[in-house]
Every structure is written in C-alpha cells, then in structure tokens.
Amino acid sequence: MEIQLKRGSSTPLYRQLRNNIRDQILSGRLADGFKLPSERQLVEKLQVHRNTVKKAYEMLIQEGLVYASSKAPRGYFVKNSPAEAKPDPVPETRRTFSSLDKNFNYHFLGMQNTFQRLYNSSYLSDGIPFAGVLANREAFPFVYIHEILEEIISDGTLEPFWFCDPQGTERLRGCLADMLFGRNIYVQPQNIQVISETYEALSNIAFMYLKEGDYAIVEEPALPAIVNILLHTGAHVLFVPMEADGVKIQVFENLVERFRPKLIYTMPDFHNPSTSVMSLDKRKRFLKCALAYNIPIVEDDSMHDFNYSHGRLPSLYSMDRSNSVIYIDSFNLSFFPGARVGYIVAPDNVIKTYRRIINKDQLFLNSLSQYMWARFFEKGYYDRHREFLADFYRHKRDLMCEALSGIPGLSFSVPMGGLVIWVRLPEHLNDRQITAAAERKGVLLMPGNTFFTEGSKGEAYLRISFSSVRDEEITEGVRRLGELIRGNER
C-alpha cells in the first residue's frame, strides 16, 4: 500500500494519512476485508509518531470505512458495508457564537474568506485580476442594451416596471423555452423558474432536499461557496475527485452505494475550476447510478455560453428519462452582472415547491431585467452576442495559454470552454507562497487549496482566470508570475 506524506504541508500528517487510505478504499484499490498495516508498521515506514497513525485510523473507523478487530486475526481491516457507513467527522474546533452568527457553520469558512477576499479584490483593487471569474467590460453588449432601454422609454409600456409572477414573467419563460430547444432540452414554460443567480438556486434546492445528517455529493476541486451552501443545511458533504474526462466514476459509484446521498451537484461541462468535461460514457454511468438510488442531480451549466469547441456533448438533463435532473443556468456573465437573470428547469412538483420557497422570501422578481433579456432574445441579439463571446474569450484563452507555456515547470491543459485555466505548479512550490508573492507584485491569483476541504491536495495548483483582463494585462501578469517562479527556483 503506497502512502505519501508532505512534511511541509499545512495539512496535519494524521489527516494526510487518513486521506491516503480513504482515497484508496473509495477508489476500490483496497477491497473489503483487506488487512491494513499495523500502527507499528506505519510508524516505522512513515517515520511518524504513533498518535499520528492512531488518530488517522480512529477517523477511518468513525467514518465506517475501517474496523478494528481485537480477536484473531487482530488488526485494522477495510469495511465496505454501505449499511454501516457513518458521517465524515466534523473537525474538533472550539466555537464561540454571538447572537449574529450562532446559526452559521464555520467548517469551511476559512477557505471561503480567502476566496471571497481575492474575488472581491479582482474588481475593487488595481491589481491584475486573475483571481475572480468576472464579466469583461469590453464584452458588454452595450449597443443592444442602449437600444432596448430606449425602446422601453419611448414605448411607455408598463410591463418592465410592473409586478410579475414569482415564477418569472411568462414572456421570459417562453423565450427561455425557445432557447433551450436549441440545446435539445424540450420543456414548456411552466417547467422553468426564473432565478437571480445559481448560488441562490442551489441554496433553495438544498433547502428542499437536505436535512441535518443527510449526505450530498460534490465534485472536487469545488467552489467553496457551493460547499458552504450544503454544509449550512447540516448535511455531510462527500467529495468525488475529478479527471480530465470528468469525475472518477468508480469513486462516485462507491460513494453513492455506501452513503446513499440525498442530492448530487455536478458541473459536467467546463467544470470550475478543473475545466474538465465529463465524457459521454461517464454521463451515462453517472445518470444510471443516481437513478438506481433515486437521487436528484443538480446540473450547473452556467458556462454554456463560453464554449470554444465545435462540438458539444448532450446535457445530463437532455439524457435523463426519469425526471431526476434539475438544470440551472445564469446570464450574469454573458448579458451583464447587474441584470441578475438566470433560471432552473425541473419537473412540475419541483417547480411548485420552489415557487413556494420564493414566496417565503420575496413577493416578486425583477421585472425590468426579465423584460430586457426577453427583448434581447426576441431581437436575435442573444445568438449574435453568444458567437461574439466565444470568439472574444477564445482569443483571451489562447493568449493566456501561450504566455503560460513560456514559464518552465508549469503544466496545464488548454480548456475547451469556461473562463479559467487550472495550472499545476513546479513540485517545489506551493499555491499560497506564490499567490502571496504575486499579490505583492500586483497580480491576483486564486490558490488551488481554496477548492479542497481536506487541504494539501490543492497546494500544487493555481486557478487563473482570463475573464475580465485586457490583453496587455495577460502579458504583463504572466510575465510577473514567471519572474516569481524562476526566482523561487534559485
């Protein structure tokens, strides 16, 4: 059994050891009944304290992945019994609550704070903004927006300023149904719910499906806000690692069989941050596995308009024949952020429940933004602008990849879509060291570790966004990054 520990990592050695063994069990490399090394054997092999090994094994036992036998044969053994699986242990930290934060879950807050600070700095500071995925001012459809606003003013119509149904205006939902037809998603307007953004949608969906003690599955690396949303329901979040062609499907199937989650969140196309695209075979197995256990899937397709290839695989929603998939999308990057227009597509019963949740918090949605996007679509401007965006950001991607390829030791795959590049650093460097030094030089980068709850796994990565930067900022920002990396090699 191969185990690798990083002595200089900020992740404690016992947790690294637990992660190593846990990953091998969930991937199927360690079969049911496999006898694990004794505490003494691991102490000698890994040159660690016995308490490190003991604590790692205790965590695995608590999770239901390992059991200890005091009778012959004595020792620690792999246990693959789904019925006896237990939740991931919550880190032992002292929590002091005030009246304002007593209901807030702190388990993931540190990473969320790092992510949010760098994201906000991407549009609030003067630094070169490689950290946040933001709309680019050069790509705003200003001409179309001005025309539509002038039309609204000159027509004197009341529709853009009036109350609307909490499900969204019928006009917008009709336009969305027509747009989705082009994605091979054939739905009626009554199966569409208008939303402000995808985080809001996932929060409401999690409220519908999850309660304290339930399980939810998320792909890892994962956006910290997504994980926080699920944790705040009291659920335990399970992570399935990503490959170039999507999730490690055997690990996903093992997690589903063992823990029987109540909700699955996935981004099969241009996953943020890994940029991977789930293969057709994995999509089929993914759906089959979820259907076998009657688990709803939330499919996030918010990068749909940023596709730089000529082909596209079918969405999970279009492949689903069991009403198991909830499809979510947003135009906040492809229209303009202040519009706050998005939507979900779901079966009748889900839409009815979601509408009730909307009514719980607000009486109606933004009528003006909905009217503007509907006219944007009706005039044919959406399709025209989508083609422009693909060309505009393809150029940014190519410029960024060309610049990064000149830095020795960096490795990455050219993404087929999306707005980020997932970069692996040279082995001797770590993400926080580089991002801190880059920030001092006026370059904002997102450290890979913010996308991993277990720590250490992301220390070798950076997420670099080309979404909101000018061409000259790409060239200059990568030049400064190259200087830092070369300087750390000496």
FENBELDA-V723112 format. One record per residue. RES is the residue in three letters. SS is DSSP state (H for helix, E for strand, L for the rest). NEAR is the number of other ideal C-beta (glycine too) atoms within 12 Angstrom. D_CENTER is the distance of its C-alpha to the mean C-alpha in Angstrom with 2 decimals. Layout:
RES_SS_NEAR_D_CENTER / RES_SS_NEAR_D_CENTER
This chain:
MET_L_22_31.02 / GLU_L_13_29.30 / ILE_L_28_27.74 / GLN_L_19_26.68 / LEU_L_27_26.47 / LYS_L_24_25.80 / ARG_L_15_28.57 / GLY_L_16_27.30 / SER_L_27_23.80 / SER_L_24_22.93 / THR_L_27_21.73 / PRO_L_25_24.92 / LEU_H_32_26.67 / TYR_H_33_26.82 / ARG_H_31_23.07 / GLN_H_32_22.77 / LEU_H_42_25.47 / ARG_H_38_23.87 / ASN_H_35_20.56 / ASN_H_34_22.72 / ILE_H_37_24.68 / ARG_H_38_21.88 / ASP_H_32_19.95 / GLN_H_27_23.30 / ILE_H_36_24.06 / LEU_H_39_20.88 / SER_L_26_21.16 / GLY_L_22_24.76 / ARG_L_21_26.46 / LEU_L_29_28.23 / ALA_L_18_29.96 / ASP_L_20_31.22 / GLY_L_18_34.21 / PHE_L_23_33.56 / LYS_E_22_35.43 / LEU_L_36_33.48 / PRO_L_27_35.33 / SER_L_21_37.34 / GLU_H_27_36.64 / ARG_H_15_39.55 / GLN_H_18_38.40 / LEU_H_32_34.95 / VAL_H_21_36.64 / GLU_H_14_38.97 / LYS_H_18_36.51 / LEU_H_28_33.74 / GLN_L_14_36.21 / VAL_L_25_34.50 / HIS_L_18_36.02 / ARG_H_21_36.59 / ASN_H_17_34.66 / THR_H_26_31.50 / VAL_H_34_31.95 / LYS_H_24_33.10 / LYS_H_25_30.12 / ALA_H_39_27.66 / TYR_H_32_29.66 / GLU_H_24_29.85 / MET_H_33_26.07 / LEU_H_37_25.94 / ILE_H_27_28.85 / GLN_H_25_27.26 / GLU_L_32_24.19 / GLY_L_27_26.66 / LEU_L_43_25.98 / VAL_E_37_29.33 / TYR_E_30_32.78 / ALA_E_23_35.80 / SER_E_18_39.27 / SER_L_10_42.39 / LYS_L_9_44.70 / ALA_L_7_45.47 / PRO_L_14_43.39 / ARG_L_14_41.96 / GLY_E_23_38.57 / TYR_E_34_34.84 / PHE_E_29_33.58 / VAL_E_35_30.35 / LYS_L_29_29.97 / ASN_L_27_28.00 / SER_L_19_29.18 / PRO_H_21_26.46 / ALA_H_12_28.73 / GLU_H_18_29.00 / ALA_L_30_25.41 / LYS_L_24_24.63 / PRO_L_24_21.66 / ASP_L_33_19.91 / PRO_L_24_22.20 / VAL_L_23_21.26 / PRO_L_23_22.16 / GLU_L_14_25.72 / THR_L_13_25.70 / ARG_L_7_28.25 / ARG_L_16_27.02 / THR_L_10_29.20 / PHE_L_12_28.49 / SER_L_9_30.12 / SER_L_8_30.71 / LEU_L_7_27.81 / ASP_L_12_25.10 / LYS_L_11_26.45 / ASN_L_13_23.77 / PHE_L_18_20.81 / ASN_L_26_18.83 / TYR_L_22_18.91 / HIS_L_27_17.22 / PHE_L_35_14.09 / LEU_H_24_15.82 / GLY_H_21_16.89 / MET_H_35_13.58 / GLN_H_29_12.64 / ASN_H_17_16.07 / THR_H_29_15.79 / PHE_H_39_12.64 / GLN_H_23_14.34 / ARG_H_24_17.64 / LEU_H_38_16.67 / TYR_H_30_14.75 / ASN_H_18_17.87 / SER_H_28_20.18 / SER_H_36_18.90 / TYR_H_23_20.80 / LEU_H_16_23.30 / SER_L_18_24.78 / ASP_L_13_26.78 / GLY_L_29_24.70 / ILE_E_34_23.30 / PRO_E_37_19.74 / PHE_L_45_17.54 / ALA_L_40_15.01 / GLY_L_37_13.65 / VAL_L_38_12.37 / LEU_L_30_15.42 / ALA_L_32_17.96 / ASN_L_33_20.94 / ARG_H_17_24.30 / GLU_H_21_26.06 / ALA_H_32_24.09 / PHE_L_24_24.82 / PRO_L_37_27.01 / PHE_H_16_29.69 / VAL_H_16_32.60 / TYR_H_27_31.26 / ILE_H_25_30.24 / HIS_H_17_33.72 / GLU_H_18_35.41 / ILE_H_32_33.65 / LEU_H_23_34.37 / GLU_H_14_37.99 / GLU_H_22_38.25 / ILE_H_23_37.11 / ILE_H_14_39.68 / SER_H_10_42.51 / ASP_H_15_42.13 / GLY_L_10_42.25 / THR_L_17_40.23 / LEU_L_13_39.03 / GLU_H_22_35.98 / PRO_H_27_33.40 / PHE_H_19_34.66 / TRP_L_17_35.28 / PHE_L_17_33.60 / CYS_L_28_31.21 / ASP_L_25_30.19 / PRO_L_26_27.24 / GLN_L_33_25.66 / GLY_L_39_26.01 / THR_L_34_29.01 / GLU_H_22_30.51 / ARG_H_29_30.82 / LEU_H_41_27.14 / ARG_H_34_26.18 / GLY_H_26_28.89 / CYS_H_34_27.54 / LEU_H_42_24.04 / ALA_H_26_25.71 / ASP_H_24_27.61 / MET_H_33_24.59 / LEU_H_29_22.72 / PHE_H_17_25.91 / GLY_L_19_25.27 / ARG_L_28_21.96 / ASN_L_18_24.06 / ILE_L_31_22.75 / TYR_L_17_26.02 / VAL_L_33_25.87 / GLN_L_20_28.20 / PRO_H_27_27.53 / GLN_H_23_27.89 / ASN_H_32_24.68 / ILE_E_42_22.66 / GLN_E_43_21.57 / VAL_E_46_21.06 / ILE_E_45_18.43 / SER_L_30_17.91 / GLU_L_30_14.13 / THR_H_37_11.03 / TYR_H_30_10.47 / GLU_H_30_14.12 / ALA_H_41_13.88 / LEU_H_42_11.39 / SER_H_31_13.63 / ASN_H_36_16.65 / ILE_H_39_15.58 / ALA_H_37_14.84 / PHE_H_26_18.27 / MET_H_31_19.80 / TYR_H_33_18.81 / LEU_L_32_18.36 / LYS_L_18_21.06 / GLU_L_17_21.74 / GLY_L_18_21.78 / ASP_L_28_19.69 / TYR_E_39_16.88 / ALA_E_43_13.36 / ILE_E_44_11.30 / VAL_E_43_7.62 / GLU_E_42_6.88 / GLU_E_42_7.54 / PRO_L_41_7.00 / ALA_L_44_4.13 / LEU_L_38_4.12 / PRO_H_38_7.56 / ALA_H_31_8.22 / ILE_H_42_6.25 / VAL_H_40_8.24 / ASN_H_32_11.16 / ILE_H_36_11.49 / LEU_H_42_11.99 / LEU_H_36_14.18 / HIS_L_28_16.28 / THR_L_29_17.54 / GLY_L_23_19.02 / ALA_L_34_17.03 / HIS_E_36_16.36 / VAL_E_40_12.85 / LEU_E_42_13.14 / PHE_E_38_11.00 / VAL_E_41_11.68 / PRO_E_34_11.81 / MET_E_36_11.14 / GLU_E_24_14.16 / ALA_L_21_15.16 / ASP_L_25_15.56 / GLY_E_33_12.49 / VAL_E_45_12.33 / LYS_L_30_15.45 / ILE_H_33_17.05 / GLN_H_24_19.82 / VAL_H_34_17.71 / PHE_H_41_15.77 / GLU_H_30_19.26 / ASN_H_35_20.67 / LEU_H_44_18.13 / VAL_H_36_18.82 / GLU_H_27_22.52 / ARG_H_34_22.74 / PHE_H_39_20.80 / ARG_L_27_20.93 / PRO_L_41_17.71 / LYS_L_33_18.00 / LEU_E_40_14.56 / ILE_E_48_11.83 / TYR_E_47_8.37 / THR_E_47_7.50 / MET_L_42_6.79 / PRO_L_46_10.15 / ASP_L_41_11.15 / PHE_L_36_10.25 / HIS_L_43_6.82 / ASN_L_40_5.28 / PRO_L_43_6.80 / SER_L_42_8.94 / THR_L_40_10.26 / SER_L_35_11.43 / VAL_L_35_12.95 / MET_L_41_13.78 / SER_L_21_17.59 / LEU_H_22_19.90 / ASP_H_16_21.28 / LYS_H_32_18.01 / ARG_H_32_17.21 / LYS_H_22_20.66 / ARG_H_26_20.36 / PHE_H_41_17.00 / LEU_H_37_18.74 / LYS_H_24_21.95 / CYS_H_32_20.60 / ALA_H_39_18.89 / LEU_H_23_22.11 / ALA_H_16_24.33 / TYR_L_27_23.09 / ASN_L_18_22.58 / ILE_L_36_18.91 / PRO_E_38_17.11 / ILE_E_47_13.93 / VAL_E_46_11.55 / GLU_E_44_10.82 / ASP_E_42_8.71 / ASP_L_45_10.96 / SER_L_38_10.71 / MET_L_40_11.39 / HIS_L_37_14.46 / ASP_L_36_17.01 / PHE_L_42_16.12 / ASN_E_29_17.50 / TYR_L_31_20.05 / SER_L_18_21.44 / HIS_L_9_24.27 / GLY_L_12_22.86 / ARG_L_26_19.99 / LEU_L_30_19.25 / PRO_L_25_19.61 / SER_L_36_16.77 / LEU_H_44_16.42 / TYR_H_39_18.04 / SER_H_26_20.98 / MET_H_29_21.51 / ASP_L_30_21.45 / ARG_L_13_25.00 / SER_L_19_24.52 / ASN_L_23_22.73 / SER_L_31_19.79 / VAL_E_40_16.95 / ILE_E_45_15.77 / TYR_E_47_14.62 / ILE_E_42_12.99 / ASP_E_39_13.36 / SER_E_37_14.41 / PHE_L_43_17.10 / ASN_L_30_16.51 / LEU_L_40_16.05 / SER_L_41_18.54 / PHE_L_35_21.23 / PHE_L_29_21.30 / PRO_H_26_19.12 / GLY_H_19_22.05 / ALA_H_34_22.34 / ARG_L_27_19.33 / VAL_L_40_19.53 / GLY_E_40_17.11 / TYR_E_46_17.72 / ILE_E_46_16.96 / VAL_E_43_19.09 / ALA_L_38_20.27 / PRO_L_25_23.56 / ASP_H_18_26.40 / ASN_H_16_26.11 / VAL_H_32_22.44 / ILE_H_36_23.30 / LYS_H_19_26.39 / THR_H_24_24.66 / TYR_H_38_21.94 / ARG_H_30_24.86 / ARG_H_18_26.53 / ILE_H_26_23.58 / ILE_H_30_23.62 / ASN_H_18_27.37 / LYS_H_14_26.94 / ASP_H_18_25.43 / GLN_L_18_26.89 / LEU_L_12_29.76 / PHE_L_21_28.52 / LEU_L_34_25.91 / ASN_L_28_26.40 / SER_H_30_29.10 / LEU_H_30_29.57 / SER_H_36_26.08 / GLN_H_41_26.19 / TYR_H_34_29.63 / MET_H_39_28.69 / TRP_H_44_25.85 / ALA_H_39_28.19 / ARG_H_33_30.92 / PHE_H_37_28.58 / PHE_H_34_27.94 / GLU_H_22_31.56 / LYS_L_21_32.99 / GLY_L_16_31.00 / TYR_H_28_29.22 / TYR_H_32_25.65 / ASP_H_22_26.31 / ARG_H_18_28.24 / HIS_H_29_25.63 / ARG_H_28_22.84 / GLU_H_20_25.13 / PHE_H_24_25.70 / LEU_H_35_22.01 / ALA_H_29_21.59 / ASP_H_18_24.66 / PHE_H_32_23.87 / TYR_H_41_20.45 / ARG_H_27_21.66 / HIS_H_23_24.35 / LYS_H_37_22.03 / ARG_H_38_20.00 / ASP_H_21_23.34 / LEU_H_27_24.83 / MET_H_37_22.04 / CYS_H_30_22.09 / GLU_H_20_25.88 / ALA_H_31_26.02 / LEU_H_36_23.64 / SER_L_20_25.63 / GLY_L_19_28.61 / ILE_L_33_27.31 / PRO_L_15_28.69 / GLY_L_24_26.46 / LEU_L_32_23.08 / SER_E_20_21.32 / PHE_L_31_18.56 / SER_L_26_18.13 / VAL_L_25_18.75 / PRO_L_39_15.77 / MET_L_29_17.02 / GLY_E_34_14.90 / GLY_L_42_12.33 / LEU_L_43_13.22 / VAL_E_46_12.43 / ILE_E_45_14.10 / TRP_E_36_13.01 / VAL_E_43_16.39 / ARG_E_28_18.16 / LEU_L_37_20.94 / PRO_L_24_24.46 / GLU_L_16_24.99 / HIS_L_16_26.99 / LEU_L_33_24.52 / ASN_L_31_21.57 / ASP_H_40_18.71 / ARG_H_30_20.12 / GLN_H_28_23.58 / ILE_H_43_22.71 / THR_H_38_20.53 / ALA_H_20_23.31 / ALA_H_24_26.00 / ALA_H_38_24.31 / GLU_H_31_23.93 / ARG_H_15_27.67 / LYS_L_25_28.30 / GLY_L_22_26.44 / VAL_E_39_23.27 / LEU_E_41_19.90 / LEU_L_49_17.27 / MET_E_44_13.95 / PRO_E_40_14.66 / GLY_H_39_12.60 / ASN_H_36_13.45 / THR_H_40_11.34 / PHE_H_40_8.25 / PHE_L_37_10.62 / THR_L_36_12.38 / GLU_L_37_15.36 / GLY_L_31_16.15 / SER_L_31_18.01 / LYS_L_34_15.67 / GLY_L_40_14.09 / GLU_L_32_17.50 / ALA_L_30_18.33 / TYR_E_38_15.50 / LEU_E_47_14.90 / ARG_E_45_12.40 / ILE_E_50_14.96 / SER_E_43_14.55 / PHE_L_46_17.56 / SER_L_42_16.78 / SER_L_34_19.39 / VAL_L_41_21.87 / ARG_L_22_25.36 / ASP_H_23_26.69 / GLU_H_15_28.92 / GLU_H_32_26.12 / ILE_H_34_24.28 / THR_H_23_27.57 / GLU_H_22_28.46 / GLY_H_38_25.13 / VAL_H_37_24.90 / ARG_H_23_28.59 / ARG_H_29_28.10 / LEU_H_40_25.24 / GLY_H_28_27.61 / GLU_H_21_30.39 / LEU_H_32_28.40 / ILE_H_34_27.45 / ARG_H_19_31.01 / GLY_H_17_32.43 / ASN_H_23_30.59 / GLU_H_18_31.97 / ARG_L_8_35.50
